[in-house]
Amino acid sequence: MTLWILIAIAALITALLWWVWPTPLALLFQWIERRRGGLRSRRSEHDGIDWHYLEGGHGEPLVLLHGFNANCDHFCRVAVHLREHFRILAPDLPGFGATRMLENPSFRIEDMAARVLEWLDAINVHQVYLGGNSMGAYLAAAMARQAPERIRGLWLLAPGGLHTAELSPVMKEVAEDRHNPLVVRHRRDFRRLLDYCFVRPPWIPGPLLRFLGLRAAADAVRAQRIFDAMRYESRPLEELIDGLDVPALIIWGQADQVLHVSGIRIVEQLMPRTRSLVLPNVGHLPMLEAPRLSAEAWLSFAESIAREDNLGGTSSAEDA
């Protein structure tokens, strides 16, 4: 009888944690995912911002910037395939995740870019490979515009900030002043956003799903402010990348419902040193939905950059 009582108590506690108080189990699942990616949680305070970021792997620094209403954990699955080649640094951008701010700074994309560059200086990281998804790719382009000498190569996954691209289903809702699917005001909004983001959604444990949805809903007012600052107060991506002489790999999901895949042609035309890849049957988050394929494409591209650098160095030496 005692054994059955203990089993019943354990089942009750598990049910409470799973359905009523998801935070402990959510953090456990989050920790497991980070460990699988070889990443550890770090903190660094600079200029009134308590940065939270993930770090792991070894090699040249690869800084990875998440998208709007996301966090650093969006890169855990792709990190599995990259950690043997790069030192990965994936921050929670101010306004999202576990990074904390003492005040509300400007969220114009140019100001955000300067802030991330200053953070990299603070942790003594200078020349980097730089990648990002959606808002993070927009931010990466802004950083490359401000400090091209620091960026060895760009990895742009479905970059945001384009003003001349065709409208996706999500951006049509935004343009028509309907409910903005990107700003989560309720847990149901979060589930709906996931439906927009994936063709084949990766499994997310229930407690983690509820935890992320509740956190996004709690920050809805700030999220709307960040979205408005990027959309209405920031330079368009077209201006930031026009003539930008930094090698860049653009990856876009063919079935992206958040940002229309036709944007890839705009980026190709404006940047002189691009290579592009459209992934069939993939949505807005290639690094989550197709992590191995995304990583392999990036590794091949980064290797080509290294070869070009070595050839350039050899030529310079011979000329001398």
Order of alpha helices (4+ residues) and beta strands (2+ residues): alpha-alpha-beta-beta-beta-alpha-beta-beta-alpha-beta-alpha-beta-alpha-alpha-alpha-alpha-alpha-beta-alpha-beta-alpha-alpha
